[in-house]
């Protein structure tokens, strides 16, 4: 515990218990795995004038980061609207960023970058997607390009 810290230890323990309850072998490295990095080129945050309490904002950020389904994000979004009112654009971007993160993970997308004229997806090595489908998509749509082995 002293090597990794109490929070990471409890996260790993909770993940192992969850896996065992589901009848699966726990992946002890899962809490250490990197999630999808998303750069939308727009602020994605809870503004101070929307949610004034810094501890509350930190708690909400952590809850969003721990979401594993779109439904849990929906619940947090509803809670935000109920407690603080209509989402400002930065908070809406934050919610959509987490939706993208959840959708990207099973596809093996490591990074999503948006630029002025392009969106770049970077995949993990050996992603769990059908390469033939990607090639078909590229051939059918001239706006989609392969930019390298993992992009």
Secondary structure in CASP SS format (residue, H / E / C, confidence):
PFRMAT SS
TARGET T0000
AUTHOR 0000-0000-0000
METHOD secondary structure of the structure
MODEL  1
X C 1.00
X C 1.00
X C 1.00
X C 1.00
X C 1.00
X H 1.00
X H 1.00
X H 1.00
X H 1.00
X H 1.00
X H 1.00
X H 1.00
X H 1.00
X H 1.00
X H 1.00
X H 1.00
X H 1.00
X H 1.00
X H 1.00
X H 1.00
X H 1.00
X C 1.00
X C 1.00
X C 1.00
X C 1.00
X C 1.00
X C 1.00
X C 1.00
X C 1.00
X H 1.00
X H 1.00
X H 1.00
X C 1.00
X C 1.00
X C 1.00
X C 1.00
X E 1.00
X E 1.00
X E 1.00
X C 1.00
X C 1.00
X C 1.00
X C 1.00
X C 1.00
X C 1.00
X C 1.00
X C 1.00
X C 1.00
X C 1.00
X C 1.00
X C 1.00
X C 1.00
X C 1.00
X H 1.00
X H 1.00
X H 1.00
X H 1.00
X H 1.00
X H 1.00
X H 1.00
X H 1.00
X H 1.00
X H 1.00
X H 1.00
X H 1.00
X C 1.00
X C 1.00
X C 1.00
X C 1.00
X H 1.00
X H 1.00
X H 1.00
X H 1.00
X H 1.00
X H 1.00
X H 1.00
X H 1.00
X H 1.00
X H 1.00
X H 1.00
X H 1.00
X H 1.00
X H 1.00
X H 1.00
X C 1.00
X C 1.00
X C 1.00
X C 1.00
X H 1.00
X H 1.00
X H 1.00
X H 1.00
X H 1.00
X H 1.00
X H 1.00
X H 1.00
X H 1.00
X H 1.00
X H 1.00
X H 1.00
X H 1.00
X H 1.00
X H 1.00
X H 1.00
X H 1.00
X C 1.00
X C 1.00
X C 1.00
X E 1.00
X E 1.00
X E 1.00
X E 1.00
X E 1.00
X E 1.00
X C 1.00
X C 1.00
X C 1.00
X C 1.00
X E 1.00
X E 1.00
X E 1.00
X E 1.00
X E 1.00
X C 1.00
X C 1.00
X C 1.00
X C 1.00
X C 1.00
X C 1.00
X C 1.00
X H 1.00
X H 1.00
X H 1.00
X H 1.00
X H 1.00
X H 1.00
X H 1.00
X H 1.00
X H 1.00
X H 1.00
X C 1.00
X C 1.00
X C 1.00
X C 1.00
X C 1.00
X C 1.00
X C 1.00
X C 1.00
X C 1.00
X C 1.00
X C 1.00
END
